[in-house]
């Protein structure tokens, strides 16, 4: 059973409209921090205790730098918002030196193979992951009013970090989106006639504000695991040997934009990155870790004098 303290943090974050994934992440690290210090209440723990925990993650757990940063963010939030004793900016702890892995990126041919083998009921959602570079939850939260068919764009509201942005919409997906809207509208009209139909739960007291807004079926809300399984199964059927997740399609979107001549700032805006350095990782993917250097063996192979041609 969750402790009253953790329940209070969860409720506080919900009232501040944090994403469910962020709340789960913060609670995980706050719990780990408390357990590391033998279940002592954080109110009794000073900054040295925070430094010890973060150093432990780097030294003993060997976590990546991003993971250690997540833990730090969770503790910063807890001490500032809950305990009301903000941490100083001069924390001294061993920072993780484990480098972030380069993202897995599919080729355009692999993308085509994946989409070809994607189940029809999930094809539109999976296509949006790649076609607009969306995160999985951004696809699942997409609503009709967020799509601008005239200007071929999608408006993403309150995404990661509470940021809004506008992304491109592939012309190829306009007709499938119209068809999906028709299907959903038909379900809605049929369910309205059902006396047992009670609508759906709406957050932040929107149920009282929008009396008719609850007439949106939960059919809009796919479980994230359905899309995750669809992507993995489609990759297997398409004989793609790389590990593939929904986020792989976002990585591929960014990399292919750069390969096709888009500038780094444009890609940054499409992905919603605050810092361009986050986007620059995709330039390393394009270089394939070789700084753009072509192996001399390629010249030998091009001239058709490769020694492998003599192997029987």
HELIX and SHEET records of a PDB file:
HELIX    1   1 UNK A    4  UNK A   15  1                                  12    
HELIX    2   2 UNK A   20  UNK A   36  1                                  17    
HELIX    3   3 UNK A   42  UNK A   44  5                                   3    
HELIX    4   4 UNK A   47  UNK A   59  1                                  13    
HELIX    5   5 UNK A   65  UNK A   77  1                                  13    
HELIX    6   6 UNK A   78  UNK A   82  3                                   5    
HELIX    7   7 UNK A  108  UNK A  116  1                                   9    
HELIX    8   8 UNK A  120  UNK A  131  1                                  12    
HELIX    9   9 UNK A  136  UNK A  140  1                                   5    
HELIX   10  10 UNK A  144  UNK A  146  5                                   3    
HELIX   11  11 UNK A  160  UNK A  162  5                                   3    
HELIX   12  12 UNK A  171  UNK A  173  5                                   3    
HELIX   13  13 UNK A  174  UNK A  192  1                                  19    
HELIX   14  14 UNK A  206  UNK A  209  1                                   4    
HELIX   15  15 UNK A  218  UNK A  220  5                                   3    
HELIX   16  16 UNK A  224  UNK A  237  1                                  14    
HELIX   17  17 UNK A  246  UNK A  259  1                                  14    
HELIX   18  18 UNK A  264  UNK A  271  1                                   8    
HELIX   19  19 UNK A  276  UNK A  279  1                                   4    
HELIX   20  20 UNK A  281  UNK A  287  1                                   7    
HELIX   21  21 UNK A  296  UNK A  302  1                                   7    
HELIX   22  22 UNK A  307  UNK A  310  5                                   4    
SHEET    1   A 3 UNK A 147  UNK A 148  0                                        
SHEET    2   A 3 UNK A 153  UNK A 156 -1                                        
SHEET    3   A 3 UNK A 165  UNK A 168 -1                                        
END                                                                             
